[in-house]
Amino acid sequence: MYTSFFGLNEKPFSITPDPRYLYMSARHTEALAHLVYGITESGGFIQLTGEVGTGKTTLIRGLLQQLPENADIALVLNPQLSRSEFLAVILEELGIPPVENPESIKELHSALNVYLLENHSRGRRTVLIVDEAQNLAIDVLEQIRLLTNLETAQTKLLQITLIGQPELRQVLSRNDLRQLAQRITGRYHLEPLSKKDTSEYIQHRIAVAGGNGAIFSPAACREAFKLSYGVPRIINVICDRALLGAYTQEELVVTPALMRQAAREIYDNGQHNESVWLRWQKPLIASALVAALLLGGWLGSSQRPAQFTARSIPVAETLPTETLSLASDEQLPEAELALQQETEQDAAQEDLWEPPAQATESIDAPTEDSNTKTVSLDEFLFKHKDSTNTAGAFNTLFSLWGVAYAPGPGNACDFAREYNLSCTWQQGTLAQLQALNRPAILTLRDNDGVSHSVSIVKLSPTIATLEINQEQLDIPVAELSPGWFGSSLLLWQLQIDPDKSLAPGERNAGVPWLRQSIMNISGWNPGVVSDPDYYDAALASEVKKYQRQRRLSVDGLIGAQTQIAINTDLNLPNTPILVTRN
């Protein structure tokens, strides 16, 4: 209706995922580059998450256009399937003839394996992409884990990418899915567009539709960000209605007033002054408040000492291997920011400190030295704003391990493997980070909502020491909490590859190290061992005792947390620690 009035070839703000309209913000560009690399080079298992409407599906459409010609794609758009239906859809997508018994998991799996081997022998790659993966059933996720076992001696036969809403991260954090989570080599989270990106996004879509950049005034673009807080799908709906409103009023330029009127018409529920973002986020906020109330009730009713420690709650043994911060660099919605700040401030009061279980000595606060400054956190971040990116933080973190970080074609965690180090990402509290006792990279937000990647190098009950460009800042833990929402990434010395399962009853070249380590720590004497590489019942019993003493998941599995704890108790040389003791 309005296209000819504005000189457009088509409607520019359709909500269908047309890759022609893909706007590559810095975060989208980085995510797409790592998705392409993970699929074409590393043979990885990738997880991409983002809130509703942030452009995940459109990004996947762009990904499909960038894959090499030797890649065959199985795209699953409706994952609410049974195990057999899920495998059947993959076979159908790849053009594999139907099996005789479509209900037989064994037949479906075998047919896929034969196809993958033949495809690999022809020099072709096979890629599985699952959209809306948060809807996958648990047994289907277990089937996906089994698909990751399809491999040759050198490479994985199937590259897998899961795309979903943030609930996907919660699903994959389940204890019964830890083996699947262990195999994910890259995690990327898309956040809404910044204010600057929102303006460029609007102009980009107008240009693709054949218009000029003068249709939306700069003030109207700013209003779009205010009303939508950078969610592309909401931007599209509001801008489409604003163009219609401008057409009916014969206005050639969309103004802020037209944007506000469009939002009222779309979301008119008697609350015109409430931002679209806040209404969009209400279910999330309500869930968070309910969880907080439940947690508060549990804490209040449980019998506990006055000083509560988060270490009394076991942390999941399996931690993700890698993350990449793709956070917005503009101010967060006030309602969301206030909620997160209040939650973190409350957590700072609850997550009081206790030394790790094996340590009885007192913990000293970091001492002042020539490199430690006393400016505010915001001043410190602003001073080093050009170095608070991922690469800058990894420079600091690797230097603590005596390694000079040299970014290359892979990611930092690939680089770490060259030095027998592994990355571990977690979402948790400072108390949980203290229990791991390794320096880490934190993602912090300053008062303007801008994200910064910063290394935390020392920690005491009251003081955290941050480091950027070899300059350190001591700040009270309470001042750190409002700008840190729980994500951290640390390095640790690799003993047994966490991507490969090591459970009781299995044979692994790392078992002798495990047995000797437990002997050194506990004084246990296993006697004569006939098969050193076999993880026998006696060793499993001692490992579970150790895990129980260290407040780890008592399952006998040798994952990241168990290896980190063992390394700490062995006092390995050249291992940086977070907590300094007398």
C-alpha positions, 0 to 999 in steps of 0.5 A: 500500500505504502511502497509506491508512495515512498519509492520502495520496491517492496515492504522493507520490514517483513518479519520473514527471515529473508537473507537479503535483509540480513544486517550484520552488526558486529555481534552478528558478524562475529557469530556468523564468522565463528559458525562458518569456521566451526562448520567448515574447519574445526568440525565442531559442535556449535550452540547459538542462542538468543532471545525471541526476535534477535535474528537467529533464523535470519543469521542461519539463512545467511550461514547457508549462503556462505557454506562451501559447495562441498557441504550437504545440509540437513536443516531441521526447523520443527524439532518437536519430534520423537527420536525416530522422527528426528532421524527420519527427517535428517535422512529425508533432508539428506536425500537418503532412501527410507529404511525398511522399518522407519520406527527402528532407531538402529536402522535409521542410525545405520543408514545415516552412518553409511551415508556419512562415511560415503560422503566423507570418502567423496570429500564432502561435509555433512552439516546438521542445523537444528532451529528452535532447539530448546524444544528438543525432547531429552531423548532426542538430545541424547540421540544427538550425542550419539550422532557426535560419535560418528567419526573417523580416526581423524575427523567428525563425520557430522558437524552439528549446530543447535540454534535456540532461545536462552532456555536451550542453555538451561536444558543443556546444563542438566546433569543427565545431559552433561556428556552432550554439553561436554562436546559443544566446542563453541557457544555464542549468544546474540543480544539485541542491537545497540542504539547505533546498530538500530539506526543502521539496521533501519537504513539498511532495510530501507536501502535493500527495498530500494528506498533512500535513507531519508525516510526515517529521521535520526530522531525516529531511529532513536525512538525505534531503539527506545520502543524496541530496545534493539529487538529486530522483530519488534523494530520491523513491526513498529517501523512497518506500522509507522510507514503506514501511518506516515502514508495515511497522513501523507508524510514523507518522513517518519517522525518520533511521534509516528513511531510512538503512535505505531507502537500504541496501535500495535501494543495498545492495552491501556499502557501506552507509556510502557516500553515494548521491551518491558512487555516483551520481557515480562514473562522473563522478569516474572519467572526471575521474581518467582525463582527469587521468592522460592530461593528466598523461602528455601534459604529462610527455612533451611537450617544453616549457619549465619555465613552461607556459602554457595559451595554447599551446593554441588556445581554440575561437574560438566562445564561448557568448554568455550563461550564468546561474549556478543553482548550489546554495547549500549545501555540495557533496558532499565527494568532488566538492568535494575532487576539484574542489579538487585539480584546480584546485590542480593547474591553478593550478600548471600554468597559469603566466603569460605575457603575451598574444602581442602584449605584451612588457612586464612585467605589474605586480601591482595596486597597493594603494589605499584601496579594496583590502582585505587580508581573507581571501576568505571574509571578503570574500564573507561581508561582501558576501553580499547583493551577490554575486548576478548583478545585483550582479556585473553592476553592477560589470562594467558600471560598468567600461565606464562604463555604469549597469546598470538591470535590466529585463524582459530579461537583462543580455546583452540590456541590454549590446546597447543599449550595443553590448556583447556577453556571452561565457561560457567554461569555462576557466583564468585563463590563457585569461581573461588572454588575452581581457584583459577584466574578468569575472564569476566564480562562486566557492564559499566554504568552506561551498559557497555560490555567489557571483558576483564581478567580477575586475577586475585580474590579474597572474601572482600576484595577482587583484583582485576587486571587490564594491560598489566595494570591492576585494580582492587575493588570491593566484591560488593562493587563488582556484583552490580555489573557482573551477571555470572559469566566467566571463562577460565583456563586450566591444565589439561590432563585428560581430554574432556571431550572424550568420556572417562567413566568407570569401566572404560579404558583410557591412557589418562587412567594411570595419571588419575590413579597416581594422583589419587594415591598422592592426594589421599595416600591410597594404595591400590596394590598390584594393578594388572591393567593400568589403563583400565578405570576399575571399581576400586579406583572409581570408589576412591574417586567418588570419595574424593569428589564427595570431600571436594563437594563435587558431583559424586559420579566418578566421571573425570570432567573439568571440575574434578581435574581442576580440583586434582591439579590444585591439590597436587600443587602443580608448578606454574599454575596461577591461582585466584585465592592467595593463602598464607 
